[in-house]
Each structure stands twice: as C-alpha cells, then as structure tokens.
C-alpha cells in the first residue's frame, strides 16, 4: 500500500501561501512523523519475522529467505502523511497505523507494531462551510505502546485528539495537526 510523503511540497507551500490559501490546498488532518535514526542498539526486538521457503517448509527444513524490502525501516527524517482511508484497505470504519504495509498509514520503524494503533473519526456539527472532524486514537495492544502528550494510552480505549498533540508510536514521535496548525508549524520552521 503506498502513501505519499507530503512534507516537501507542503513545506514549500507554507512559505508562500496565506493561511486561507494553504487550508484550501491542504484540507484535512495530518501526522507529522519523525523517524529516528541510529538507534539500533537502543531497541532490542524479542522476535524476528522470517520469510520461509514453501519447498523447504514442506520438506521439514526451516530455511529462511534473506530479508528483503519488507524488513527495511524508513530512512530517518521527517515525513508528512495525510490522515485518510486507503481505498484498498479492508477496515472500513477506521484508519490503521502500523509497520505492516497493509495499513493506511505505514510507519516503517522496528519499534512500531505491525498494527500499532487506529484512528477513527466522526463528523461534528459546525457553523463553518464544512463539518468539523473529531478523531479518536486507540492503541491496538502494541508491543511498545502509544503515548499522547506524555500519557500512555490504555489498550483498546479511544483517546480524543486535538491539533498539536504529540503522539509516540514506540520510538517514533508524531504530531497530529489540522491544516491551520500545519501552516503555523511549517511557517515557523522557515522563518
């Protein structure tokens, strides 16, 4: 499942666009994701996923195929992902976040569980031209846990998100932003 990193284009647009122009171009909600680097010694996984050869498995021998692209972490750095449902995902009622490529938001870091958390939302009544969205974050019993604003989430209990909330999926630090907060954040970076 592919997702687009909007950081380069959005960052450039934040420098030149007014708030109104920016919000029209970038409506919605986003996760600003910081993938840490050089921390292999700080995170010791208790397991490793092996890819087995069917022929060897049938014959009773456990011969692993060398790990490929599926085991690679994302390059360290900052990424911007739009919070939206992927058309091919089978979980229609929520947006899946995790290390596995079949999630709506794929965060490729070894401290992130295959299915780490989920976001679900509802449209609220608003006096504006479009309905406001309330997003809720739920930890899916992840190995390393989910933390919002320094408070660990209890597994399977939804937590309401507000723009500017800091979210930790394992060692990956994210910020939940709406369009206006994203414009302020990226505009401040370039001043």
C-alpha positions, 0 to 999 in steps of 0.5 A, a space after each residue: 500500500 503506498 502513501 505519499 510523503 507530503 512534507 516537501 511540497 507542503 513545506 514549500 507551500 507554507 512559505 508562500 501561501 496565506 493561511 486561507 490559501 494553504 487550508 484550501 490546498 491542504 484540507 484535512 488532518 495530518 501526522 507529522 512523523 519523525 523517524 529516528 535514526 541510529 538507534 539500533 542498539 537502543 531497541 532490542 526486538 524479542 522476535 524476528 519475522 522470517 520469510 520461509 521457503 514453501 519447498 523447504 517448509 514442506 520438506 521439514 527444513 526451516 530455511 529462511 529467505 534473506 530479508 528483503 524490502 519488507 524488513 527495511 525501516 524508513 530512512 530517518 527524517 521527517 515525513 508528512 502523511 495525510 490522515 485518510 482511508 486507503 481505498 484498498 484497505 479492508 477496515 472500513 470504519 477506521 484508519 490503521 497505523 502500523 509497520 505492516 504495509 497493509 495499513 493506511 498509514 505505514 510507519 516503517 520503524 522496528 519499534 512500531 507494531 505491525 498494527 500499532 494503533 487506529 484512528 477513527 473519526 466522526 463528523 461534528 456539527 459546525 457553523 463553518 462551510 464544512 463539518 468539523 472532524 473529531 478523531 479518536 486514537 486507540 492503541 491496538 495492544 502494541 508491543 511498545 505502546 502509544 503515548 499522547 502528550 506524555 500519557 500512555 494510552 490504555 489498550 483498546 480505549 479511544 483517546 480524543 485528539 486535538 491539533 498539536 498533540 504529540 503522539 509516540 508510536 514506540 520510538 517514533 514521535 508524531 504530531 497530529 495537526 489540522 491544516 491551520 496548525 500545519 501552516 503555523 508549524 511549517 511557517 515557523 520552521 522557515 522563518 
